[in-house]
Amino acid sequence: MTTSNNRPAPTVWATLQAEDALGLIDFLVNKVGFVKTAAHTAGDTVAHAQLDWPEGGGVMLGSYDPDRDWSRKPGTAGMYVVTDDPDALYRRVRDAGVDIVQDIADQDYGNREFVIRDPEGNLWSFGYYRGEPRPGT
């Protein structure tokens, strides 16, 4: 769903900071499949980057600066990303040599998912579970 000005509809965006933000962007785009929508850089420093997930949502990230008010320690995040075809994505990241923490498997709660670790140490889980229906819908 998009708004009339062609911007994505409001949603939740995770934010990350990285010791090597350019390297994390490269990893997420070229090995996982995110789309780089914006990257505001000065040399090796990333002030802000937006990476869209082709199936909806995305992440924002930048270079780690412990002196900023909005500062989070790199490598400590855990993300869950919805994909309609976790098996194809699993093959893609496996073939790209990504660090797989948990092989793809069916879960007792009805999901099929796998988990990877990015170069910063963050964990990313991918599966087709889209959440439970909202009450009353």
N, C-alpha and C positions, 0 to 999 in steps of 0.2 A: 504494500500500500504506500502510495506517495501522496504528498500534498500537491496543491495546484501549482506551486512554484518549482516542482520537480525535486524537492528535497524529500528525504525519507520521512515517513511518519514518526512521531515521537516514540522512543523506545529507551531501553536501558543500555548504556555503553560502559563497558569495563575500561579502567585506565591502568596503565602499567608504566613503570619507569625502569630503565635498563642501563647497565654499565656501558654496554655497546648497543645503543638504540639502532644505529644503522644496520648492524649485524642481525638484530632481532627482526627488524623490518624485512630484511632480505630473507631470513629463515621463514617467516610467516607468509610472505608472498610467494617465494619460489619453491618452497618445500611443502607447505601446507595448503595454500590456495587462496589466501586472503588477497584482496585487491587494494593496492595503494591508491587512495583517493586524494590524500594531501600529505605533504611532508615539508615542514618549515625548518630549514637547517642553516647552520652557520659553521662551516667546516665539518668536524666530526660531531657537533652538538645538534641534537634534535630538540627544538623548542616544542613542537607539536606535530604529531602524525596521526592520520586517520586511516585505518585499514578496515575495509568493509568485508563482511562475510557474504559471499555471493547469494546465500540463501536467506539473508536478513541479519540486521544488527552489525556489530563490529567492535573494534577496540580502538582506543586512543592511547598513544604512548609518547614518551619523550625521554630525554637523557636524565639520568639520576643526578640530582643536586640536593644534598642533604640540608642545605641552608634555606631552601624554599619552604614556604608554609605548606604547600600541597606536595609533600614528599613521602614516598613509599619505598621501602627497602626492596631493591630488585631481587627477583628469584623466589619470592614467597607467595605468589598468587596461585590460585587454582581456578580454572575456567571450565565451563561446560558449554559446548557448541553443538547446536542442532544441525544435523545433516540428514537428508533423505536417503543417502546411500553410504552408510558407514563402511561397508565392505570395500567399495571402490576407493574411498578416501584412505582406508587402512592400507590397501595395496600401494597407493601413491606414496604415502609417507614411509612405508617400509622400504619401497624401492629407492627412495631418496636417502636412505640411511639415517633416518630420524631415530632418536633414542625412544624406543617403545617401552613403557613402564608396565603396561598391562595389555596383553594381546586381545584382539577382538573376541568377544564372547557374548552370548545371551545371558541376561541378568534375571534373577528371580522376580524382580519387580516389573518385568516386561520390556526392558530396553535391550538393545544390542549396541555395545560400545567398546571403545578402547581408549587408552591413556598414553600420551607422549610427554616428554620433557623437552622444553625448549633450551637453547644454549645458555639462558640466564638462570635456569633451574625451575621456572614455573611449570606447573602441570596443566595439561589440556586434555579434557575428556571429550570425545566426540561420539554422538549416538543419535538415534532418531526419536527419542523421547522428547515430546514437546510440552510436557507438564500436564497436570490434571485440569479438567474443565472447571471453570469458575462456577461457584454455586449459583443456581438460578438460571444457568444458560443451557 
